[in-house]
Amino acid sequence: MKDSFYELQQKVLSSFAYIIQARLETLTTNYYVFNRNYQELKKVLDAVKSPKNLFELWDLKNRDKLDIVINEVIRLFHNYLASAKTLVDHTRIVIREWYKDTAFIDEYNKEINLRFENNPLAGFVEGLKNYSLHYTLPFANATMSATIKEDGTSDIPDFSFVLYKSDLAVWSEWPKKAQAFLNGSGDEISINQIIEEYFRGVEDFHKWMFQRLNEIHRKDLEWLNDMNEKLINMMSEDEREARGLKKPTMKES
């Protein structure tokens, strides 16, 4: 005897596969917040690099406009740093809770150690978050430079926002990894470079993590997909239309 719609729905909602899906959605949401903060900051940083915006902002008559942009960069950079720390903490807590008695926790810890444990940039970003939240907002400034070619012409000037190492060094609470980053940095630390390099590292790690979790839970997720298709097929046309769903092609069971 086939399950009714309600019985099948309850079977899905009480399944381990449904729990796995909810876990993956939680991880996806955490990453989304960090990713959006990165995208919003990068959009501003990239926008001012266009020749038109660059020369307009660099005009002394428009100093007020440049100040507004700098303050916006500081605001978005603060959000980026805070969301980076949120992502790290939330991911660590839920993964260790969900997978503490599985082989995956060893894989996870190995990857964390390999990618971030001795990574000066990761330590600096984490330290900078604490600096911003517990000491003061990092002061950003705009710089412009151009490379002079052999024929006397120059490339389009490079416009970037920087942190001053001397300002950061006043704080005495930098962790060792962050101190290693500062020691190896010049007097001006590019915000553009920091956010890009750190984001790429986090992005690559999360791609690895989601790939492994999908591999580990492949059978559960395939079962859940099949059950959802059955539920959709059991709906009336009106209900599917109201939910914005299309009737899937069912596999022979």
URUR-V683505 format. One record per helix or strand of 2 or more residues. SS is the DSSP state (~ for helix, > for strand). FROM is the first residue (numbers start at 1). LEN is the number of residues. Records with the same first field share a line. If there is no record, write none. Layout:
SS: FROM-LEN / FROM-LEN
//
This chain:
~: 5-9 / 16-32 / 51-8 / 60-39 / 104-14 / 120-15 / 165-4 / 176-8 / 191-26 / 218-17 / 237-7
>: 140-6 / 158-7 / 188-3
//
